[in-house]
């Protein structure tokens, strides 16, 4: 049996005629990073080239220095935390902050290989991941709306509509990352990320609505964290949650329910036995397709993707169950991703 790289956390939820199971699986990184890069050093390279110029730029953009610094720290902390959840690297955080692209719209000149090698020697690292530019903005807009308000009290309380103000705060950051590989002397990656989010608040007056709206510095921190999390997925295999549906409550085919009860308590081998026995005892093609679909899911949970794909394909080809075709394609994609994951983690193929 193929042992899957995915770590499955099972949470069963009941539905009217079907059930579902949540699976946590390891997704491959978006780009390949050389396998010899095992200890990865994180470096904040957003120290302003000129303190005076950065102050002027901050004033022009309406950004206080502490707000930007807090957002940068949050971005670095998030990418460190996210990468630490991946089995791909050992993460180290540099204590120094290097000069780079604060408020910059373009990347600064890359660090020299002498600088990179010096950092790697100091921290015993194999590669260096740098945050090289950071620019943020927070824009507030407003419009007149009608809001509901409760007036009176007790039995006399009622809801009326009154004029109000809706405020929207749009926070955005533009960040740039580079990943240096000193062994080959190559820039493995250079990526520019733009991330934004919108918050709203409404009240009778503009002052009240602004008081309820998220604080600018907090909003900037949050979008910075979103950018850090997005980049982590680019360079490291990360865990994600997926949900699969299966069948468990037909009125006239108790074997489906019996297998589902085993699945609910994480007894997937027993569920397979129940569903295989049920498949051999029914003649309705649609129900047979459901049994095959459930068997595919059970084998996926157990990590045997090859057998899972075979059962999903059989649900469609032998019994015309269309969901089996879709599921078989998803499993085929998973198998390709598992192979890529093995390459990224330098693991042998069990086949």
Secondary structure as UniProt FT lines:
FT   STRAND          12..14
FT   STRAND          18..27
FT   TURN            35..36
FT   STRAND          39..47
FT   HELIX           51..61
FT   HELIX           65..84
FT   STRAND          90..99
FT   STRAND          101..102
FT   HELIX           113..123
FT   STRAND          127..151
FT   HELIX           154..156
FT   STRAND          158..181
FT   TURN            182..185
FT   STRAND          186..203
FT   HELIX           206..212
FT   HELIX           216..235
FT   STRAND          238..247
FT   HELIX           254..264
FT   TURN            265..266
FT   HELIX           268..279
FT   TURN            280..281
FT   HELIX           285..301
FT   TURN            302..303
FT   HELIX           305..317
FT   TURN            318..319
FT   HELIX           322..345
//
